[in-house]
Amino acid sequence: MKSTKQENAACPCGGESLAACCGRYHHPDAPPAPTAQALMRSRYSAFALGLEDYLLATWHPSTRPERLGLEEDAGVVKWIGLEIKRCEAGLAGDREGTVEFIARCKVGGKAERMHEVSRFVHEDGRWYYVGGKVS
């Protein structure tokens, strides 16, 4: 994270302060997100904050792209809200989980939304994003 001011700001996912919510998972030495939903929220926040390294680290190696190009989106895409629609499994002891969400953003000032059903797997004590179906 970049500064104390940013850590005290509201978390982009709609939770508490960034430090008390998703920011606690964004550091390389931080504990992993404990559930698929927590990982999904922290990944949304990472997109909003431009944290490409975190996004790649939490993407399953079998489907992970080489890069995301978030630096090209800076100043063009502004993430403005997250709504969790449903979760299936994805808790402690589960091997897989699904999170359906709607993420709202502005692209060049124009409001857009992304509706996705995301799949997650739990391996070696960590949750990973595998992929999703956008509708």
Backbone as CSV, one residue per row, in Angstrom:
resi,resn,N_x,N_y,N_z,CA_x,CA_y,CA_z,C_x,C_y,C_z
1,MET,0.834,-1.175,0.000,0.000,0.000,0.000,0.873,1.230,0.000
2,LYS,0.317,2.328,-0.432,1.140,3.486,-0.719,1.309,4.451,0.443
3,SER,0.258,4.637,1.251,0.388,5.610,2.322,-0.627,5.350,3.417
4,THR,-0.390,5.964,4.584,-1.335,5.849,5.682,-2.681,6.427,5.287
5,LYS,-2.665,7.536,4.535,-3.918,8.141,4.079,-4.713,7.137,3.253
6,GLN,-4.047,6.424,2.355,-4.729,5.431,1.537,-5.228,4.275,2.406
7,GLU,-4.434,3.826,3.377,-4.837,2.738,4.253,-6.083,3.090,5.058
8,ASN,-6.244,4.362,5.433,-7.402,4.798,6.203,-8.616,5.086,5.333
9,ALA,-8.431,5.131,4.023,-9.541,5.373,3.099,-10.476,4.173,3.097
10,ALA,-11.690,4.390,2.652,-12.652,3.293,2.529,-12.127,2.273,1.520
11,CYS,-12.389,1.011,1.785,-11.944,-0.033,0.875,-12.775,0.035,-0.410
12,PRO,-12.159,-0.098,-1.575,-12.900,-0.058,-2.829,-14.023,-1.095,-2.923
13,CYS,-13.887,-2.231,-2.205,-14.910,-3.274,-2.283,-16.180,-2.894,-1.524
14,GLY,-16.131,-1.790,-0.768,-17.293,-1.358,0.001,-17.207,-1.732,1.466
15,GLY,-16.098,-2.331,1.858,-15.914,-2.735,3.250,-15.428,-1.589,4.111
16,GLU,-14.782,-1.953,5.196,-14.261,-0.983,6.157,-13.125,-0.188,5.527
17,SER,-12.214,0.271,6.355,-11.034,0.950,5.808,-10.229,-0.063,4.997
18,LEU,-9.466,0.427,4.059,-8.656,-0.447,3.220,-7.752,-1.332,4.069
19,ALA,-7.120,-0.761,5.100,-6.209,-1.527,5.951,-6.930,-2.644,6.700
20,ALA,-8.158,-2.411,7.123,-8.917,-3.409,7.883,-9.647,-4.391,6.978
21,CYS,-9.722,-4.092,5.703,-10.481,-4.934,4.771,-9.501,-5.594,3.794
22,CYS,-9.581,-5.287,2.550,-8.785,-5.952,1.509,-7.298,-5.646,1.557
23,GLY,-6.933,-4.475,2.036,-5.523,-4.094,2.077,-4.667,-5.025,2.895
24,ARG,-5.256,-5.711,3.856,-4.479,-6.633,4.695,-3.977,-7.846,3.927
25,TYR,-4.530,-8.092,2.725,-4.092,-9.220,1.891,-3.157,-8.796,0.765
26,HIS,-3.066,-7.506,0.487,-2.326,-7.018,-0.680,-0.810,-7.048,-0.545
27,HIS,-0.283,-7.128,0.646,1.175,-7.152,0.853,1.719,-8.533,0.506
28,PRO,2.916,-8.609,-0.080,3.485,-9.909,-0.446,3.624,-10.887,0.724
29,ASP,3.885,-10.377,1.929,4.060,-11.256,3.089,2.789,-11.387,3.931
30,ALA,1.659,-10.916,3.423,0.396,-10.954,4.153,-0.199,-12.362,4.134
31,PRO,-1.046,-12.663,5.116,-1.736,-13.953,5.072,-2.679,-13.983,3.860
32,PRO,-2.945,-15.166,3.316,-3.840,-15.242,2.159,-5.292,-14.994,2.565
33,ALA,-6.091,-14.560,1.623,-7.522,-14.375,1.868,-8.114,-15.716,2.306
34,PRO,-8.942,-15.730,3.361,-9.412,-16.991,3.934,-10.560,-17.670,3.182
35,THR,-11.235,-16.942,2.316,-12.367,-17.511,1.578,-12.309,-17.045,0.128
36,ALA,-13.070,-17.729,-0.715,-13.139,-17.307,-2.119,-13.731,-15.903,-2.228
37,GLN,-14.740,-15.602,-1.416,-15.335,-14.260,-1.471,-14.337,-13.192,-1.022
38,ALA,-13.582,-13.467,0.024,-12.571,-12.495,0.480,-11.525,-12.273,-0.607
39,LEU,-11.131,-13.344,-1.297,-10.175,-13.179,-2.388,-10.785,-12.367,-3.519
40,MET,-12.049,-12.657,-3.851,-12.706,-11.916,-4.932,-12.784,-10.431,-4.605
41,ARG,-13.150,-10.104,-3.372,-13.218,-8.695,-2.946,-11.831,-8.047,-3.009
42,SER,-10.820,-8.773,-2.540,-9.465,-8.200,-2.541,-8.955,-8.021,-3.965
43,ARG,-9.367,-8.883,-4.882,-8.968,-8.738,-6.286,-9.677,-7.538,-6.915
44,TYR,-10.954,-7.337,-6.600,-11.649,-6.142,-7.093,-10.911,-4.888,-6.599
45,SER,-10.582,-4.863,-5.315,-9.870,-3.710,-4.751,-8.518,-3.531,-5.416
46,ALA,-7.851,-4.636,-5.721,-6.552,-4.559,-6.394,-6.703,-3.979,-7.802
47,PHE,-7.768,-4.338,-8.510,-8.016,-3.714,-9.816,-8.210,-2.211,-9.634
48,ALA,-9.001,-1.817,-8.633,-9.272,-0.400,-8.396,-8.011,0.373,-8.041
49,LEU,-7.062,-0.293,-7.382,-5.834,0.363,-6.930,-4.657,0.157,-7.882
50,GLY,-4.871,-0.635,-8.932,-3.805,-0.869,-9.903,-2.705,-1.803,-9.410
51,LEU,-3.053,-2.773,-8.572,-2.071,-3.680,-7.980,-1.917,-4.948,-8.828
52,GLU,-1.277,-4.794,-9.965,-1.145,-5.902,-10.913,-0.393,-7.094,-10.326
53,ASP,0.647,-6.869,-9.535,1.405,-7.977,-8.951,0.511,-8.858,-8.083
54,TYR,-0.358,-8.247,-7.283,-1.271,-9.014,-6.432,-2.257,-9.812,-7.286
55,LEU,-2.785,-9.187,-8.307,-3.740,-9.875,-9.172,-3.103,-11.092,-9.835
56,LEU,-1.894,-10.955,-10.313,-1.212,-12.084,-10.949,-0.865,-13.166,-9.925
57,ALA,-0.471,-12.774,-8.732,-0.114,-13.740,-7.689,-1.315,-14.550,-7.221
58,THR,-2.515,-13.992,-7.315,-3.714,-14.680,-6.842,-4.495,-15.334,-7.984
59,TRP,-3.915,-15.329,-9.166,-4.518,-15.959,-10.344,-3.897,-17.344,-10.471
60,HIS,-4.698,-18.366,-10.657,-4.170,-19.728,-10.741,-3.187,-19.840,-11.905
61,PRO,-2.031,-20.477,-11.675,-1.017,-20.573,-12.729,-1.516,-21.207,-14.033
62,SER,-2.518,-22.061,-13.954,-3.008,-22.731,-15.156,-3.758,-21.803,-16.103
63,THR,-4.228,-20.676,-15.599,-5.007,-19.742,-16.430,-4.468,-18.318,-16.392
64,ARG,-3.408,-18.078,-15.643,-2.866,-16.732,-15.436,-2.247,-16.165,-16.716
65,PRO,-2.624,-14.928,-17.066,-1.945,-14.270,-18.196,-0.555,-13.807,-17.760
66,GLU,0.273,-13.469,-18.724,1.605,-12.966,-18.402,1.560,-11.599,-17.751
67,ARG,0.650,-10.774,-18.220,0.489,-9.425,-17.665,-0.939,-8.971,-17.903
68,LEU,-1.344,-7.923,-17.199,-2.701,-7.396,-17.326,-2.738,-6.043,-18.020
69,GLY,-1.658,-5.295,-17.962,-1.623,-3.984,-18.593,-2.430,-2.924,-17.863
70,LEU,-2.493,-3.027,-16.532,-3.269,-2.047,-15.772,-2.742,-0.628,-15.924
71,GLU,-1.444,-0.507,-16.180,-0.886,0.846,-16.323,-1.519,1.576,-17.503
72,GLU,-1.928,0.836,-18.535,-2.592,1.477,-19.679,-4.003,1.952,-19.325
73,ASP,-4.620,1.295,-18.316,-5.975,1.652,-17.896,-6.004,2.822,-16.910
74,ALA,-4.851,3.152,-16.334,-4.803,4.217,-15.328,-5.334,5.514,-15.913
75,GLY,-6.279,6.107,-15.202,-6.877,7.359,-15.651,-7.996,7.170,-16.655
76,VAL,-8.154,5.947,-17.188,-9.224,5.665,-18.147,-10.355,4.900,-17.472
77,VAL,-9.975,3.875,-16.668,-10.956,3.047,-15.967,-10.971,3.432,-14.495
78,LYS,-12.157,3.708,-13.970,-12.312,4.006,-12.550,-13.370,3.053,-11.995
79,TRP,-12.941,2.175,-11.104,-13.860,1.213,-10.485,-14.644,1.929,-9.394
80,ILE,-15.969,1.778,-9.411,-16.814,2.580,-8.514,-17.753,1.782,-7.621
81,GLY,-17.811,0.466,-7.769,-18.690,-0.278,-6.871,-18.701,-1.767,-7.142
82,LEU,-18.946,-2.521,-6.084,-18.982,-3.969,-6.155,-20.220,-4.469,-5.428
83,GLU,-20.923,-5.379,-6.058,-22.077,-6.026,-5.442,-21.907,-7.532,-5.580
84,ILE,-21.873,-8.226,-4.439,-21.808,-9.684,-4.444,-23.248,-10.190,-4.564
85,LYS,-23.496,-10.996,-5.586,-24.836,-11.540,-5.816,-25.044,-12.867,-5.097
86,ARG,-24.049,-13.756,-5.175,-24.153,-15.040,-4.487,-22.778,-15.695,-4.396
87,CYS,-22.665,-16.597,-3.433,-21.457,-17.394,-3.258,-21.878,-18.847,-3.072
88,GLU,-21.121,-19.742,-3.682,-21.321,-21.167,-3.470,-19.998,-21.750,-3.011
89,ALA,-20.012,-22.414,-1.875,-18.816,-22.996,-1.278,-17.761,-21.896,-1.112
90,GLY,-16.496,-22.260,-1.227,-15.441,-21.253,-1.102,-15.065,-20.903,0.321
91,LEU,-15.433,-21.781,1.276,-15.119,-21.532,2.680,-13.966,-22.425,3.126
92,ALA,-13.542,-22.268,4.370,-12.486,-23.125,4.919,-12.913,-24.581,4.757
93,GLY,-11.999,-25.392,4.264,-12.299,-26.805,4.060,-12.805,-27.139,2.668
94,ASP,-13.256,-26.136,1.926,-13.710,-26.364,0.549,-12.511,-26.359,-0.383
95,ARG,-12.626,-27.083,-1.482,-11.557,-27.093,-2.487,-11.861,-26.143,-3.636
96,GLU,-13.141,-25.800,-3.804,-13.563,-24.907,-4.879,-14.615,-23.943,-4.358
97,GLY,-14.805,-22.873,-5.075,-15.840,-21.904,-4.728,-16.228,-21.095,-5.948
98,THR,-17.422,-20.540,-5.890,-17.943,-19.702,-6.959,-18.482,-18.420,-6.341
99,VAL,-18.160,-17.294,-6.962,-18.682,-16.003,-6.510,-19.253,-15.283,-7.725
100,GLU,-20.531,-14.907,-7.622,-21.171,-14.106,-8.674,-21.213,-12.670,-8.195
101,PHE,-20.793,-11.764,-9.058,-20.735,-10.359,-8.651,-21.039,-9.439,-9.828
102,ILE,-21.330,-8.202,-9.480,-21.441,-7.121,-10.457,-20.466,-6.041,-10.021
103,ALA,-19.560,-5.704,-10.917,-18.584,-4.637,-10.665,-18.934,-3.467,-11.573
104,ARG,-19.039,-2.290,-10.987,-19.355,-1.091,-11.759,-18.098,-0.242,-11.924
105,CYS,-17.992,0.353,-13.103,-16.842,1.210,-13.372,-17.242,2.294,-14.362
106,LYS,-16.345,3.242,-14.514,-16.471,4.255,-15.556,-15.259,4.105,-16.455
107,VAL,-15.514,4.032,-17.726,-14.449,3.921,-18.713,-14.515,5.172,-19.570
108,GLY,-13.501,6.025,-19.426,-13.511,7.292,-20.138,-14.728,8.134,-19.795
109,GLY,-15.210,8.020,-18.547,-16.366,8.786,-18.086,-17.707,8.124,-18.339
110,LYS,-17.743,7.035,-19.092,-18.992,6.338,-19.404,-19.202,5.179,-18.425
111,ALA,-20.374,5.124,-17.781,-20.677,4.071,-16.811,-20.843,2.722,-17.502
112,GLU,-20.204,1.718,-16.915,-20.313,0.344,-17.402,-20.412,-0.582,-16.204
113,ARG,-20.814,-1.831,-16.483,-20.848,-2.822,-15.418,-20.415,-4.169,-15.970
114,MET,-19.807,-4.942,-15.112,-19.358,-6.274,-15.484,-20.033,-7.264,-14.535
115,HIS,-20.781,-8.193,-15.098,-21.456,-9.240,-14.329,-20.711,-10.537,-14.603
116,GLU,-20.128,-11.116,-13.569,-19.302,-12.316,-13.751,-19.610,-13.359,-12.689
117,VAL,-19.544,-14.610,-13.102,-19.546,-15.732,-12.174,-18.122,-16.279,-12.202
118,SER,-17.407,-16.090,-11.094,-15.989,-16.440,-11.006,-15.802,-17.770,-10.297
119,ARG,-14.820,-18.518,-10.766,-14.461,-19.790,-10.151,-13.134,-19.657,-9.425
120,PHE,-13.061,-20.277,-8.252,-11.870,-20.242,-7.419,-11.518,-21.658,-6.971
121,VAL,-10.229,-21.911,-6.763,-9.776,-23.183,-6.206,-8.880,-22.905,-5.005
122,HIS,-8.876,-23.852,-4.086,-8.034,-23.753,-2.894,-6.934,-24.802,-3.013
123,GLU,-5.684,-24.328,-3.095,-4.523,-25.201,-3.220,-3.400,-24.695,-2.337
124,ASP,-2.730,-25.606,-1.689,-1.565,-25.272,-0.860,-1.852,-24.149,0.130
125,GLY,-3.057,-24.172,0.712,-3.411,-23.189,1.736,-3.818,-21.823,1.222
126,ARG,-4.035,-21.695,-0.091,-4.396,-20.396,-0.680,-5.556,-20.566,-1.648
127,TRP,-6.370,-19.511,-1.752,-7.397,-19.443,-2.783,-6.807,-18.778,-4.017
128,TYR,-7.206,-19.274,-5.176,-6.779,-18.703,-6.460,-7.985,-18.490,-7.357
129,TYR,-7.961,-17.397,-8.087,-8.940,-17.146,-9.144,-8.560,-18.025,-10.328
130,VAL,-9.533,-18.774,-10.863,-9.284,-19.634,-12.007,-9.783,-18.979,-13.288
131,GLY,-10.979,-18.429,-13.224,-11.573,-17.799,-14.394,-13.024,-17.477,-14.122
132,GLY,-13.672,-16.906,-15.113,-15.064,-16.537,-14.915,-15.823,-16.456,-16.204
133,LYS,-17.130,-16.454,-16.039,-18.024,-16.308,-17.184,-18.718,-14.947,-17.040
134,VAL,-18.473,-14.092,-18.000,-19.051,-12.750,-18.009,-20.367,-12.800,-18.760
135,SER,-21.392,-12.179,-18.169,-22.693,-12.115,-18.877,-23.142,-10.693,-19.061
